[in-house]
């Protein structure tokens, strides 16, 4: 399909499906954590996604190929990706979806600060600075207001969620500022799930038995994560980026933390008071401002944003 310069009905529907999919993602992880040890589950998800993405690339006539000079960066990106999801799955085992979503989706805040010093043309503009302040205020508010309104919340879970946000920023930095930038987004993800699968399964031996109280719903959740979230969800996201303006697509990321909060409340009965919603809204607004802020090029222009797998919602 030819590229379009504005969003149409098909694009809007795709963005809403993508936002809902990624919004419900953490609810599914939390449910499956009751039946499977979280780190083992994370490794199993990556391993399954590895074969799904491999099959899709072969079907598309673009089988995975190793690009010379990218192997070291691919392995390192996979290790950072492993740390990200080890922290995320453990966060959801210790605290609520609502709290994890607010903290985890603060990733653009940390990425912007790192990119200011590490990536050319990524200086912090006044608009982006305002977004950073709002997002940071939302995260700080969530960390301070722990335990109000009931529900399962812990400092351990909050810190794991923060570690996951840092890990996500690390994979984004690798995808844009290393040899990984030379390969296509689907190959970036192929490296990440290919390395993280065995690494996370190996690491899981330090986190207790693999099986908890395994039920059919947990098996269905694993399959949903592998086939729908990681594989189909990513493919949909790539298609949207290939057809519609990147700034429009990425701006919809602000919906994901709000939807995660809503699904946590609706499906799991997690408490969502005014303070929680305000913290989430601050993070979401900050993400919008950070995403829409122009990038300052070397000559003062605004170059086209290079998208990668790490632009996922």
N, C-alpha and C positions, 0 to 999 in steps of 0.2 A: 504493500500500500504506500502511496506517495505521502511525503511529509505534508503536514497541514500547519498553517500559521495561527490557528485558533482552535479552541475546544469545541467539538460538536457533540451530538447526543451519544454517539458510540463511545467517544473518549470520556465523557462524563460518567457514563455507566461503568466503564472499565475502571476509572479512578475510584468510584464509590465501592465497587466490588473489591478492589485492592485494599482500600482503607478498612473495610469491614473485615476482610480476611486477616490482615495484620493486626487489627484491633482485637479480634477474638483469639489470636494466637496464644497470648499469655494465659488466658483462661484454660485452654486445652492443655498447655504445659502443666499448670498447677493441678488439674484433675489427674493427669497421667502420673504426676509425682507421687500420688497416693498408692499407685500400683508398681511403679518402677523406681529404682534409685535414680535420682536426678542426673548424675554425671553419666551413668550408663545409658540412660534414655537419650541424653544429648549426643553421645557417640553413635548410638543406634540410628538416630535421626540423620546424622551426617552421612553415615555409611549407606543407608537406604537412598538418600538424596544423590549420592555419588553415582549410583547405578541408574537412577532415573534421568539425571542430567546427561550422563554419558549416552543413554539410549536416545534422548531427544536430539542431541548434537549429531549423532550418527544419522538419525532419521532426516534431519535438515540438510544432510550432505556436508556437514562441517565437523567431522570427527575430531576429538581432542588431539592436539599436536603440541609437543614441547618446543617452545621458542628458545633458541640459544641465548644464554645470558639471563634467563628469567627463573631458572630452577631454584637458586638460592632465595630469591625474593618470594617465590611461590611457597617454599617450605616455611619461611619466616611468617608470611601472611597467614598460612594455615595454623601456625602455632599461636599467633595473636588471636585468630578467630576461635581457636580452641579455648583460650583463656576467657574470651568474651562470653561464650556460651556456657562454660563451666560456671562462671559467676552468675549469669542470668538464671540458669536452671536451679542453682542453689538459692538464689534470692527468692524465687517463687516458692521454694520449699520452706523458707523461714518467715516470709512476710506476705502481705496481700498483693493481689494483682494491681489494685488501685495504687498502692505506694510504689511498687516496682515500676509501673508505667510512668509515673511522674518523674522518677529519678532516672530511669533508663533512657527515656526519650529526651533527656537534656543533652544527649550526645552532640548536637550541633554547637552547643555552647563551648564544650571542651575542644571540639574540632576546630572551631574558629580561632580560639586562643592559640592552639598549637600551630595552625596554618599561618597565622600572622607572622610567626618567626621562621617557619620551615618551608613554606611554599611561595614562590614568586607570584605577585599579583593578587595575593589574598590578604591585603592589609585590612585592618578593622576600620570601616567607614563609620561616620556618625550614626547612620541608620542601623548598621550592624551592632554598633556599641549599645544602642538602646535595646536591641533584641537580646544581647548578652546580659544586660542588667536585669531585664524582666525574667529571662529564663533562670538566671542565677537566684533571683529572689524567690521564684517558684520552688526551686530545689531546696533552698535553705528553709523555706516555710514548711515544706514537707518533712524535712529532717527534724526540725524543732518540734513540730506538732505530732509526735509519735505517741500512739496509744489513746488519743482523744477519740471518743465516739465508739470505742470498743473495737473488736476484730483483732486478728492476729497480726501484730506488728513487732518488729524487733530491730535493734541497732545492727545486729549481724546481717539480717536480710537487707537493710538499707545500704550497708557498706558493700555487700555483694552486688546490689543493683548499681551502685556507683562505679564499682570495678567493671561491670559489664558495659556501662556507658563509656568508660575510658578505653576498654577493649575495642568497642565499635569505632571510636575515634581513631584508634591505632590501625584498624583494618582499612579505614577510609584513607588515612595518611599513606599507608603502604600502596593502596590501589592507585593513588594519584601522584605520589612523590618518589616512587621507586621503579625498578624495571617492570613491575606489574602493570604500569601505565601503558606498556607497549602491546599488551594483549587484550583481547575482547572481554567484555564483562562476563560472558558465560564461562570463559576459560578461567577468569579470576575466581569465580564461585567454584568451578571444578577443582581448582587447587585447594581452596579453603575447606570444602567438605571432604576432599580426598585425604588431606592431611589430618583434619580434626577428627574424623571417624575413628581411626585406630588410636590416636593420641588420647582421646577422651575415654575410650573403652579401657585402654591400659591404665589411665589415671583413676578410673572408677573403682579399682580394687582397694583404694585407700578410703573409700567412702561407705563401706558397709556392703551387705548383701545386695545383689542385683535386683532380686524380686522382693516386693513387699506384699501387698494383698492384691495380687493381679486378678483383674476381672475383664470380661469382654470389652467393656467401655474403654479400658486403658489400652487394649490392643487396637481398638478402632481409633483412639486418639493418636497413637504412634503412626498408624497408616495415614491419617489425616495430615499430620505434621510433615511426613516424608513426601507424599504425593501432591497434596494441595498447597500447603504453606510454602515449603522450601522449593519445590520443583515448579508446580503450576503458577504459584504466586509470583515467583521470580521471573518466569517467562512472560507473564502478563505485564509485569513492571517494565521489563526490557522492551516489550512491544510498544507500550505507551510512550516510552522515551524515544523510540525510533520514529514515531509518527507525529507526536505533538510537541510543542515547545517545552524544553526541559524545565524552564522556570515555572511553568504552569503545573506540570506534573509534580515536581518536588514540593511546590507550595502546599499541595494536598496532604503533606506529611503531618500538618498540624492536627488533622482529624484523628490520627492514630492514637495518641495518648488519651484524647477525650473519649474515643470509642472504647478503648481498653478500660478506662474508668467506668464507663457506662455498662459494659459487659460484666465487669467484676461485681458491680452492684446488682445487676439484673439476674445474672445466672448463678452467682455464688453468694449473694446476700451480703456482700461486704459493705461496711458503712461508708457513706459518702456525705459528709457534712459540708457546710459552707466553706470551712477552711481548706478541706481537701480539694473541693472543686475550684476554689480560687487559686490554689497552688498549681493545679493542672492547667487552668486557663492561662496563668502567667507563662508557664513553660510553652504552651501551644502558641501564644501570641509572640513570644520570643523567637520560636522556630520560624514563624511566618516572616518576621522582620529580617532574621538572619538569611533566610533563603532568598528573599527578594532584594536584599542589598546588592548593588552593583559591585562587580569585582574591578579593582583598579589595575589596569594593564600597565606595562612598562612606560607607555607613552601617554598614559592618562585615559586611554580608551577602555571599552568594556568588552573583553574577548568572550567568545562563546564558551560556556561552561562545559568542561569535559565530564561526562557522567560515567559512573562505574557501578559495580555491584554494591558498593557501600552507600549508594544513594537510596538503598531500600528503606521502606517505611518501618 
